[in-house]
């Protein structure tokens, strides 16, 4: 090891927004358990291109003993990522975010006991349609309500999505990575401006590309000219509520 410049992350300040991940050309950063992490010291060149992207000031360059930057290792690392991306594309779905890698999760209760207990719980859905492309400001269920805007993976990851977030809220669902963002932005701006909704609750996954949902909502509210409360919750791929 040699003393050199390298990125240091203050986990107390880090919100896991993923902005630094997308700006690290060497792939040295990933969101792990809701926080940005240096996955391998040899991938970090210490130049700090990621620092300016952090809205919380959680990143800084320090000088300490660390393994040397290895450009060859970076190329192999990035080539491996590209192969994984190609496998995803060949399967019919492309996602360039850090959350594309397959993960096998251990489910909770399974079998007849779990099925029987959930048959007794009524759904909490109060509106239809729910897809972002299909809803419109003229739909009456938005007026005077706090509207739930959810990334469409959230209900699958979080077992208690209905009980925790959907109760009493009309919902709009979509994917900020795979769907057309301009279409989403235009539609949501119109809904915020014209529907009479009173506030917004966002729920999205922990993967970096999902944080684009927050930017979309913030920009739609700004464009609408209205000042309404916006809250955000983040869910891990294991279904844990990381932040609300």
Secondary structure as UniProt FT lines:
FT   STRAND          2..9
FT   TURN            11..13
FT   HELIX           19..23
FT   TURN            25..26
FT   STRAND          29..32
FT   TURN            33..34
FT   STRAND          35..38
FT   HELIX           41..43
FT   TURN            49..50
FT   HELIX           51..53
FT   TURN            55..56
FT   STRAND          59..66
FT   HELIX           71..90
FT   TURN            91..92
FT   TURN            98..99
FT   HELIX           112..119
FT   TURN            132..134
FT   TURN            137..138
FT   HELIX           140..142
FT   TURN            143..144
FT   STRAND          146..151
FT   TURN            152..153
FT   HELIX           154..157
FT   TURN            159..160
FT   HELIX           162..166
FT   TURN            167..168
FT   STRAND          171..174
FT   TURN            176..178
FT   HELIX           181..194
FT   STRAND          199..205
FT   HELIX           208..211
FT   HELIX           212..224
FT   STRAND          229..235
FT   TURN            237..238
FT   STRAND          241..243
//
